[in-house]
Amino acid sequence: MKSNIILLLSVLCGSLSVMGNNADSVSVRCPLGVSDATVNAGLRGTYVMPTNHLLRGDNPGGCRVSAGMAPFMEFSVRNAPYTRYGRWYPSAYQGVGAGLQFTLPDRVVGSSALLYAFQGATFARVSSRLTLDYEWNFGAAMGWKSYDHDASDYNREEDAVGSSATAYINLGVYLRYRLSDRLGIFGGAEITHFSNGNTSDPNPGINMLGARLGISYALGAPSPLRRADWSDFEPGMVYDIAAYGAWRRWTYNPNTDTSYDGGVMLVPGKFAVAGLCINPMYRVNPVFSAGAAIDAQYDEGANLSGNYVTTSSTEDPKFYRTSFTDRLSLGVSARVEFRMSLFAINIGLGRSVYAPGGEDLRGWYNTFSLKTFVTDRIFLLTGYRLYRFNEPGNLMLGCGYRF
């Protein structure tokens, strides 16, 4: 999990250097097509939501994990005014950040180092100096308190995170006030989620509500305020094809008796997932697109409960080999996409139409994906698939092409 997240972030951060691809061909200005380089520093204070028994105090130390704090530093740029993205998304900024996440007390989940990509833009301009902005962060949190799952004294009920590295997701709304041409302050409210994406067990997740305060300094003269110019945009169809892969954990029911209520057991090992998505959309404007998708997915560990060898022990469970079709699902989904400069957030709601192997892959599913465009047509895909609105699914790590 850790190495894959770090690799993904490295590519995301490197993609900032390709923003010059959308510059006008006649321009001879900044070769990277960026402006408004800015450094931010600040502090986040958080309330840890009591979403599982360990955070509520049911842990060896008997302590409630109730608060946290996270100092951070960030570097951001905007698309230069003379570029296409600069005209379409004049208030958008994007960059990379790093920080430290502390929990209080720290003996239950520990602390972690944060490395992330982020993007924000202005919702509303209150005055010439004051704006209301949104911002999201996506990256990795590394260094959580972890346990050796193979140790003889390992107790799953005391493992509050499941892995030393998790995904870090943050969304906030902030007021930004410009004190001078280069110096500014900002503050607002946010929500944060940490999860290993079902790549390890357990996966209880950690959720936080908080506030962020910070100061920003522009490294050069800022660009003048301007409105979006969509005069050269032509609405029309786009066609995205994306392939992805990941791994996940699975559980099984060790008793075929339908009245059994002893709970499910964890299947040893991790299982490969691979998928293909064909997603035509109508692009209404530079920000919003809508369409539908055909979703095909292969899941190596699906539908094992019905193939459990009941004579084997739960300590070393055995399963009859499942067929290829037992592991395959096809579905159709409605999609909406919101794009801002290099990044697009794609949200889907779908239902399986072909899943002959059993209930594991049948029914409704949700997809949440972040596309990072490294060129106008090639993008990286990072996402998550959720089953039946609340059942853990799998990560989606891949790439795609836009026709």
N, C-alpha and C positions, 0 to 999 in steps of 0.2 A: 504493500500500500504506500509506504513512505517513498520508495524510489520512483514509483510511477507518478505520484503527485508532484514530486520535485521536478521530474522530467517535464511534466505537463506545464508547470509554472515557468520553467525555463523557456519553453517555446512561446508561451503567452507573453512573457516579458519581452522576448526577442521580437515578437510581432510588432512592437511599437516602432521599430526601425523601418517598417515597410509602409508607413503612412504616407510617405512621399509618392507611392505608386498612384495616388489619386490626384496628384498635382497637375495643373495645366501644363501642357507640353511646352508652352512658350515661356514659362516662368523660369527664371534663373536665380531665384531667391534660395532660402534655406534648403539644402539638398534633401533633408528628411521630411520637408513639408510640415514642420511643427513650429509652434510658437508658445509663448507664455509659460516657459519652464518655471515651475514653482516647487518649493520645499514646504512641507507641512510637518508639524510636530504637535503632539497633544497627549491627552489621557482620557481613557474610557473608564467609567465606573459602572459596574453591572450588578444586577440582582439575579442570582441563580435560581431558576424556577425549580421547585421540588417535584420533578417529573418521574423520579424513581426512588425506591426505598433507601438506597445508599445515600442519596443527596438529602433525604429527609431525616437522616440520623441513624438509620438501621445499618450501622457499620461497626467494625471492631472498636473504633474509638468513641462511638456514640455521639459523634459531633455532626451537627447540621451544617451543610455547605450552603451558605446563604449569600455570599457576596464575592465580587471579583474586581480586579482592576487590570488595565492594559495600557502601558505607555506605547507610543508608536511614532514612527517617522515615515514620511511618504515623499515620493517625487512624481510630479505629474506634468503633462504637456497638453496643449490643445492643438487641433488641426489649424494650420495657418490660414488666414482669411482668403488667400488667393487659390486655395485648393478646393476641389469639389466638396469634400467632406467638411471643410471649413465653412462653405456657404450653406450646406444642408444642415449641419449640426454646430452652429456657432458657439453655443454655450457648453458643449460637451468637453470634458477633460478625462484623461485616462493616464494610468501610471502603475507603479509598483510600490509596495509598502512592506514594512517589517515591524514587528513588535513583540511584546512578551505578554502572555496571558497568565495572570495569577488568580488562584482561587483561595478563598479564606473560609476555614482553615485549609491548608494545602495537603494534609496527610491522606485525604481520601482520593482525590484525582490528580493532585500535583499541579504543575504549571507547564506551560508549553511555549515554544517559540513560533511566531507567526510569520509566514511569508505569503504574499498575496498580490494579485492584480486587482485593480479597482477602476471604476468608472462612475462619473456623476454628470449631472447637467442641471440647468435651472428650470424649476417649475414655474416660478413667478418672480417678476422683478418688482419689489416693493418700492424702491426708490433708486436713485442713481448710485447709491452706495450699498444698499441692502437687497439681498436676494434670498429666495427660498429654494433650496436645492435638494435633490435626492442623490444618494450614492450607494452603490453596492460594492462589496468586497468578496472575492472568491480565491481561496488558496488552501494552504496546508497549515496545520497546527502539529508541531512535532515535539515530543518529549513528555507526554502525559505519563503518569504513573502506570507502569505495566507489570504484568505477571507472566511467569513462565507457564504456559498452558499445559506443558508436558510434565511439570513437577508433580510429585506424588501428593503434596499438600495443597495443590491448586484448588481454590474454591470459587466456582463461577459466580456465586451469589455475592462475593466481595469484590468483583471486578467491575469498576464503575465506568470504564471507557471501552475496554475490549481490545485496544491496540494502542501502541505508543504514538502513532501518527493517525490523524483524522483529517477530514475535510473541514475547512473553516468557511462559513457563509454568513455574511452580515449585510443588513439593509437598514439604511437610516435616512432621516429627513432633517436638514440642518438649515439654520439661518447663517448667512455669511455677510459680514460687514467689512467694507473696505475702509481702513483707517487712513491710508494714503495710496498713492499709485502702486506701491509695492507691498505694503504691509496690510494684513487683514486678520480678522479673528472669526471663528465659527463655533457653533454649538448646536446641539439638537438631541433627538431621541433615536434609538436604534434597537434592533433585535438581532441576536446572534445564535447560530446553530452550529454545533460540532457533532460530527458523525463519521463512523468508518465505512458507511455505505454498504453495510452487510457483507463486507469482505472479511470480517472477523467476527468472532462471537465471544461475549455478548455485544450487542449494539444498542445500548440504552439511549445514547445521545445525550447531549447537554445543551440546554436552551437558556438564554440569558436575555433580560431586558436591561437597557442601560441608557446612559447619557454620554455624550462625547463633547469635549471642549478642546480647542486647539488654536494655533496661530499659524499663519501662512506668510511666506515671503517669496515674491516674484524675483527671479534672477535677472530679469531684463525688463525693459519697458513693456507693459502689457498692451495687447491689441485693443483698439477702441471697441466699445459695445456696439453690437449690430444685431439685426434680425435675420432669421433664416430666409434664405433665398432658394426657392424650389423651382425657379423658372425654367431650368434646363432638365428637370426630372420628367420622365415619361412613364405613366402607369402602365402596367402590363404583367404578363405571366412570367414567373421564374420557376425553375424545376431543380430541386435539391435532391441529390442522391448521397447518402452517407452510410458508411460501414463502421461498425464498432465492435469492441470486445471488452471483456472484463472477467472477473471471477467472483464467486459468492459462496456463502454457506447455506446449507439446507437442513431442515429438520424432518423427522418422520414420526409416524404413530406406531409404536411397537406392538400394538394390539389391534387385530382386525375386528374385534368386537366393537360394534358401533356404540355400545353403552359405556365403553371404557372412558374414564375421565381422569386418568393419571397424568395427562399432559404429554407433550411431544418430547422427543429426544433429538439431540444433535447428531447429524451424520458426520463421522470423521472425515477430515480432508476438505479441500476446496474444489469447486466445480467451475469449469469454463463456460462462458456465455459469449455468443456471437450474434450479431444482428445486422439487418439491412433495412434501410428506410428510404422510400421513394415519396417525396413530398412536393407536389405542385402547389404553388400559391399565387394569388393575385396580389401584386404589390401596389397598394393604394397610394402610398406616398413614401418618402424616404424612411419614415418611422414605422409604419404599420403594414403588415401583410396578413392574409388569411387564406386557408385552403384545407386540404385533406391529405392524408398519408396512408400508404400501405406499409405495414410494419411486419417484418419477418424476424423471428428470433429462435435461436437454438440454445437450449439450456441443458447442460450435461447432467444435472442433478435433479431434474424435474420428475415428479410422479414416482418417487421411490417407495412411498408408504405402501402402495398396493403391490409392491414387489419384494417386501421384506420377508426374509426366511424366518418364520416364527420359531424355529428350533434353535436359532442362534441367540447369543446373549446380547443384552443391550450394551455391555462393555466392549464387545467386538461384533457389531451387527454385520450380517451378511444380506445381500440383496440379489435377486435374480436380475440378469442383464435386461435393461430396458431397450426397446427398439428405437430407431432413429425418429420415427413419427411420435413416439411417446415424449420426445424431448423438443418437439417442434411446435411452434404456434404461428399463425397468421392472423393479423388483425387490421382493422381500419380505424382511423382516428381523425377527428377534427383538430386543426392546428391554427394557432394565432402566433404571430411573431412581432416583436418590438425591437427595432434596430436603432442603434445610436453609434455612428462612426464605425469602428472596427468590430464591435460586438453586437450580437443579436441574441435575444432571449426568446426561445421557442417553447410554447406550452401546448400539450396535447391531451385530449380525452378520447380514449378509444375502447373498443370491445373486440374480443377475439371472435373470429368467424371459422377458424379451423384449429382445433387443439384436441386431437383424438386420444391423447395419452391419459387424460384425467383432469381433475379439478385444479391442479396446481397452476396451469397456464390459461385456464378459462375465465371468462367474465370480463369485467371492466378493468382498465389500466390507465394510469396517468404517466405522462412523460414531461420532464423538465430539463431543458437543454440550453447550454451556452455555446454559441458558435463564435469562434474567433477568426475573422477573415484575414488571412495572411496575404492574399491577393484579392482582386475583385471577385474571383470565382472559387478559389480554394479556401476551405475553412477547416479548423480543428473543432472537434465536437467533444464536449464534456457534459454529461448529464446523468439522470437517474430515472429509473422506471419503478413505479409503485403499483402494486396490485390491489384491486378492489378498494381503492381510496386510502387504506391504512395498513396494508400488509407489506412488509419489506420486500423489495425486489432486487435490482442490481444496478451497478454503475454502467455508464455508457461512455467509453473512451475510444475515440476514433477520429476520422476525418471525412470530408465530403467535398463535393464539387457542385457548383451552381451553373446550370445551363441557362 
